[in-house]
Amino acid sequence: MSAGNTKQAPDGGWGWAIVVASFMGQLLAYGSPQSVGVLYPEWLNTFQDGKGTTAWVGSLVSGVGLIASPICSACVVNFGARPVTIFSGVMVSGGLMLSAFAPNVQFLIFSYGIVVGLGCGLVYAATVTITCQYFDKRRGLALGIVTTGTSIGGFLYATAQNEFIALFGLDGCLLLIGCFALNIIACAGLMRPLHLPAYYLKQRAALVEKAEEKVLEKSPVVEDPIKKNQSANVLITGETKEPPPYEKSLLSYVALVRLIKKKQKEYLEYLKSTGELLKNRVFLAMCVSLFSYCLGAYTPLLFLEDLAQSEGLVDGISTIPLVSIMSIAAGVGKLLLGVTMDIRWMNSIFLYTFTLLGSGVALLIIPVTKNYTGLQVISAVLGFFSGNWSVVPYMTTKVVGMDRLTEAYGILMFFGGFSIMLGPPVAGWIYDWMHSYDLAFYISGSFVLLGGAGLFLSALSCWNKNQDETNTPDTEYTKDYDKVATVA
């Protein structure tokens, strides 16, 4: 690593400006996707399509960013947080504005689900990366504040979108929040890079290499009389010998083959490393539990408002929608669970398992709840337990180690993103088939409970192996910030 890329994290100073900018960036980007449950009934009424098909919009906007997290992280590592944040602001804003002119649900799936989803994934990767660079000892607190922006954004946007729809209609609402999202570009202005991205380091290395070549060319050398006569002939005739066209094509072909073999070797090594990770019983149980959790836990985020309206528990969307309650409770959960992880004797795997079991029980209670107050309480419980996302990086580090955190976290996010994309559409299709949400929530709760139980049993069988968690030195978190930073 070059000298220009080894600055220590200041743990304060301009870092707090980075925290504010990152917080606002996540708030502006994730505000609408986190409160998509308010838009979902409006899309149903506008396009008159099936609930399963319409649910793809909300599931993709949450799942695409997770699945593409390795790509988003690679963009941040190579180009830096500021350019990526600017580009993501254009994507999120453009996708929201484009959704205002959507003629059908299929167009929304592209504009809102894919474009906005990828933009959110880029914002998340950029803000987490630069926050990890600026903070070391206070990294947990800084990340907790930054990631709370998604929850507060969901809380504010749920109420705001409800009011905008009443005043300006669905199209006007999407245009307005699209304009708000342009402020993500302003947030990028504060993201002063502490470490040069890989792309600029490569450019600098290339310039240095060229300069060294020029110096070597200008250095005096002993000339061969024969070569001197040949160079004199070239100056007289003005002709130079170039390799024949077939030699050029042969050289380019050889270079292409070498590049393909190099990439193939890298991919094979990555697949082999992934296979080794999945042989870890606890890590495999983490992947399965996250898949099961996301399969069921994102169903209420999209369908609770529609459930309350279809059951006649509320006339239209209330002043404080259920998704707002879930979002603010999720912010509290992220902070409290993140602070809990700083307790040395706390076992992250068992804490995460507890949140899964609690979420599963809450999902199973939803079908038997016949009043709006009960749904509000369940929304708060589900939101608080959804703050367990702040536990996942700690848990992953304890299971696979800091050296393999980036790779392992990318695998986990793939499982989670793929599951999020499947869960809401399946629940919507069950409603289209049964004309009731009861079975959908029973299935969702059962999957979450099974995932939590499986992870608990796997961790319990490896208790002695994971017992050194409480003896892990603090330096484990104070080194290799680049590896933590690439986690999206």
N, C-alpha and C positions, 0 to 999 in steps of 0.2 A: 504494500500500500504506500502511496506517495506521501510525502510530507504534507502536502496540501490537503490530504484527506484523512488526517489523523487528529483533528481537533477534538478535545474532550468536550463532553456535554456540559453546558454551563449550569444546568439545573436551576434556571431562573433567568433574570434579566430579560433579554429579548424573547426567551422561551415562552414567557407568559403571553406575549403578543402572538406567538405562534399558536398557543392554546386557544386564544380568543378567535383567531382567524379560522382555525381548524373546526372549532365548535360551531361557528356560524356557517362554515362550508357544509358540514354535515346536516345542520338544521335546514338550510335552504335546499339541499339536494334530496334529503330523505323525508322532508315534511309531507309531501303529497303521497309518496309510496307507502309511508307508515300509516296514513289515514285513508288508504284507498277504499276502505269499507264504506266511507261516505259517498264516494263516486259510484260504487258498484250498483246500488239500487237505481241511480239515475241512468246508468248505461243500460240496465235491464229495461227500464221504461222507454228509453229512446230508441233502442235497436230491436227490441222485442225478440231477442235471441235466447237460447237455452242458458240456464245458469251454469252448466258445466263448461260451455264454450266461452261465455263471458268471464268466467273465473280465470281463464288463461291469462288475461291481462294483468290481474293482480298477482298471480303466482310467478309469472315471468319477470316482473319488475323487481321482485325480491330474489328470485333464484338465479337469474342470468349473471348478476354481479358476483355472486358467490362462486359459480362455476368458472367464470372468467377471472377469478382472483389471481391465479398464477400469471396470466397475461398482464393484468393491471399492475401487479407488483413489478414485473419485468420492465414495464414502461416507466415506472417511477425510478427504479434503480438505474436505468440507462439515461433518462432525460431529465430527471429531477422532479420535485413536487410541484414547483411553480408552473412550468409548461403543461404538465398533466392536469393540474387543477383548472387552468384556463381552458384547455380543450374540453374537459369534462363539464365545465359550466356552459359551454356552447352546446354540448350534447344534451344535457338535461333541459336547458331552456328551449332548445329547438324541438326536442321530442314532445314537451308539454304543449308548446304552441301548435305543433303539427297535429296533435291529438284533437285540438279544437275543431279541425276541419275533417275529422274522420267520418267517412260515409258509412262504415260498417265496423263490426267487431274485429274482423281480420286486419283491418288497417290499424286499429287500436293495439292489437297484439304486437305489431311492428313498432309503431311510433311510441307508445307508452311502455309496453312491456320490454322490448329489446333495446331501443335507443336510450330511453331514460334509465333502464336497468344497468346498461353498460356504463353510462355516465356516473351513476351512483357508485358503481364498483371502483371506478377510477378515483372519484373523490375520496372514498374510504381509504383506498391504498395510499394515496398521496398524503392525506392528513395524518394517518397513523405512522407513516414512514418518517415524516419530518418531526413529529412529536417525539418519536423514539430517539431521533438524532439529538434533539435539544435537551432531553431529560434522561437521567440515569438512575440516581437514587430515588427521585420522586416520579419515576416513570408510571407507576401504578396510579398515583393520584392524577397525573396529567392525562393519561389515557382514559381514566374514568370520567373526567370532566369533558374531554373531547367527544367520547362516544355517547355521552348523555345528550348531545345535540340532536341525535336521531330521535330520541324519545320526546324531548321538548318540542322538536319540530312537528312530530306527529300530533302532539297535544294541541299546539296552536293552529296547525293547518286543518285539523278536523273541524274545529269551530269556524275558522275563516272560510273554508271551502263551502260549508253549509250556508253561511251568510252570502257568499258570492253567488252561489247557485240561486238563492232566493232573489237576489237583486239583479243579476246580469245573465242568468241562465247557465247551463253547463258549459257552453262554448266560451262565454265571457269569463267564467271561472278559470278554465284552463289557460286562457290567454293571460290573465292577470298573474297567476302563479308562475307561468312561464317567464313573465317579465321579472318577477321577484328572483327567479333562479339565476338571472344574469348577474346578480350581485356576487355570485360565486367567483366570478372573474376578479372582482375587487378584493375578495379575501385572498386570492393568490398573490396580490401585490405585497402582502406582509410576509410571505413565506420566503424569507432570505435564506439561501442554502448555506448550511454549516459545512457540508461535505460536497465536493464536486461529484456530479453524477458520472457514471461509467462512460457515457458517450463523450463528454468533454475531456475526460482523462485520456481516452483513446485518441481524440483529436490532438491533444497536447503532445502525446507520445509520437504521433505521426509527424507533427511539425518539428519536434526535436530530432527525429530520425532524418528528416529532409535536410535540416540545418547541418547535421553531422556529415551527411553525404556531400554537401556543397563544400564544407571545409576540407574534406579528403580530396575532392576534385581539384581544389586550388593548391594543395600541398605539392612541393616540387618532387618530381620523380625522374629517375634515370631513363632516358629514352633509348629505345632500340633503333639503330640506324635503318633497319629494314622497315619498321613500322613508321619511322619518320618519313621515309620516301613514299610509303603508301598514303600517309596523310597529306603529303604535298601533292600527290596525284589527285587526291579527292578535291583539294582546294582548286586545282587547275581545271579539272573536268566538271566540278560541281555535282558529282554523282556519289551516292552512298549505297552500300550494299545492304539491302533489307532481306530478311528471311522470306522465302517463297510463301504464297498464301496457304499451301497445304501444311507447311510447318507451323504457321500461326494457328490454324484450326486444330492441329494436333496438340499444340501446347495448351490451348483453351480447353480442349476435351480432357486432357490429363488433369488439369486444375479442377475441372468440374467433378471428375471421378473422385479425386482426393477429398474434395469438400463433402460429397455425398457419403463417402466412407467415414469421414470424421463425424458427421452428424448422426449417421447410423450407429456408430459406436457410442456416442453420447446418449442417444435414445435407449439403446440396449442397457447401458449402465443405469440409466434412470429407472427403467422397468425392473431391473434386477434389485435396485435399492428399494423400490416400492414393494416388491415381493417380500423382501426381508422385513420391512416394517409391518406388513400385514401378517407375518408369522408371529408377531408379538400378540399374545392372546388378549391382553388388556387393550392394546391399541385397536385391534380388530373389533373388540366389544365397544370401544368408543365410537368407531365408525358406524356400527350397526345401531347403537343407541341414538346417535345424532340423526341418522336417517329416519329412525322411528319417531323421534321427537319432532323433527321438522315436518314429517308427514301429517302429524295431527295438530301440532301447536299453532300452525299458521291458518288453520281453518276458521277459528273464531275471529281472527283479525279481519277477514273478508266477509264473513257471513253473519256475525252477531247482530249488526244493525238490521239486515234483511230479515233475520229471525224474529227480532222484536216487532218489526212492522207486520210481518205475515201472521204472527200469532196474536196481533191486536194488543200487545203490551204497551205500545206507545203510538201516538198519532204523529207520523212523520219522524224526522230526526230530532232528538231532544236538544236542548240548549248546550249541554255537555255530552257529546256522543260517547258511546261505549268505547270506541277506538281511542278517544282522548284519554279516558280513564286508564286504558291499557298502556298507552304511551307514557303517561306521567308515572305510573307505577313501575314501568320498565326502567325508567331513568333512576328512580329510587333504588330499584333492585340492583342495577349495575354498580351504583356507588357503594351500597352496603355490602354486596357480595364481593366486590373488588377489595374493599377495606378488610373484609373478613379473611381474604387470602393472605394478608400481611401477617396474620397470627401464625407463629411458627409451628404450633402443634396442630393446625388445621389441615385435614386431609382433603385435598381438592376433589378427588374422585368421589368420595362419599358425599361431599357437599353437593356436587353436581348431580349425583344420583338422587339425593333428597329433593332437589328442584324438579327432576323428571317425575318422580312419584307424586309430588304435590300437583304438578300440572295435569297428570293423567287423571287423578281423582276429581279435580275441578272440571275437566272436560266431561267426565261421566255424569256429573251433577247437572250440567246444562239442560238436558232434555226433561228433567223432572222439575225444573224451576219455572214457575208459572206467574212470576211478577217481575217488573222491571228493576226493582230494588235488588232482587237476588241476582239478576244479570250484571248489575253494576258491581256488586261485591265479587262475583266470579271474575269479571273483567279485571278488577284490581289484583286479585290473586294470580291470575294468568300472566298479567303484565309484570308483576314483581318477579315471578319465577322465570320469565323470559329474559331477565337480566343475567341469567346464567351464562350468556355469551362472554361476559367478562371473566368467567372461570376457565373457559376452554383453553386459552393460551397457557395459563399456569399448569393446568392438568396435562396438557400435551408435553410441556417441558419436563415434567416429573416422570412421564412414562417413557419418552424417547430421548430426552436430553436436549440441551441447547443446540448442539451441533446439527441436529436433524429437525429442528423446530419448523423451519420454513417448509421443508418438503412434507413433513407430517401434517402441518396445518393446511397446506394446499389440498392434500388428500381428503382431510376432514371437510373442508369447505366444498369440495366437489360432491361428496355424499350429501351434505346439507342442502346445497343448491339444487341438486337433482331431485331431492325429496320435496323441497318447497314447490318446485314446478309441478309435481304430481299431485300433492295433497289437495289443494283447493279445487282443481278441476274434477277429481274423483268424487269429492264431497258434493259438488254441484250436479254431477251426473246421477249420484244416488238420490238427490232431491228430485231431479227430473223423472226418475223412475218411481220413487216412493211417495212423492209430493209431501215430504216431511224431512226435517233435518235430524230427527232423533237417531236414526241408524247411523248417519254420518258422524255424529258426535260420539256415539258409542264406539264405533270403529276407531275413531281418532284417539279417544282416551285409552282404548285397549292397546293400541300400538305404542303410545307413549309409556304406559305402565310396563309393557313387555321390554321395551328398550332399557328403562331404568333398572328393572329387575335383573336383566342379563348383565348389565355393566356392574351392578353390585356383586353378583355372584362371581364374576371374573376377577374383580378387584379383591374380593374376600379370599379367593383361593390363592392369590399372590400377595397376601398381606405382608409376609416376611420380606418379600422382594421390594415392596413399595414402602416399607416402614422407615427407610432412611430418609423419607421425605422431610421429616421434621428436623433432620440433621444437615440439610443442604445448606452450604454457606451462601451468604448474601452475594458473594462475588459472581455467582452463577448468572445473576441478572444484570451485572454491571459490565459485562464484556460482550463482544460480538454483537454490537447494536445493529450492524447491517443485517445480520440474520434475523433479528427480531423485526427490523424495520420492513423487511420484504413481506411480512405477514399481512395479508389483506383481510 
